[in-house]
Amino acid sequence: MTALACLKARTQGIFTGVGWITLVIGVALTLAPRGSAKFLGWGGRDRPVLLIGVADLVVGVGLLTATRRSHWMLARTLLNVVIALVYTRALANGTPRRKRAVGGVCMMLVLTINDYYLSRSLRETEAAYNPNAIQS
């Protein structure tokens, strides 16, 4: 196996793991939006939880099945920004679990940066493995 093939296999494994995590979170948020909203510190905001859960399901499936996973990783990055905004709104409107919401904002900011760099890394790996592919 060439070094490039090893790099691709290792990178794909990371993103497969991220895909499964995203899918599991999506299932939890979709099946129990009210309980998830309380757990996350969003109070009674179960509608955003449900929408984010559905988005996580779509992104998770994309990360697990798509040929160009870098696009789905970028979508996950953008979803993290949306989640950080929901946390911020919950803080602005008052939440009984303020510490949890503050922690959530911080966690989403870190995950957003991490996921963005992972999406770039994956895009570079995809380009190296398939140099004839059109970059977008």
Buried (B, 14 or more C-beta within 10 A) or exposed (E): EEEEEEBBEEBBEBBEEBBEBBBEBBBBBBEBBEEBBBBBBBBEBBEBBBBBBBBBBBBBBBBBEBEBBBBBBBBBBBBBBBBBEBBBBBBEEEBEBEEBBBBBBEBBBEBBEEBBEBBBBBBBBBBEBEEEEEEE
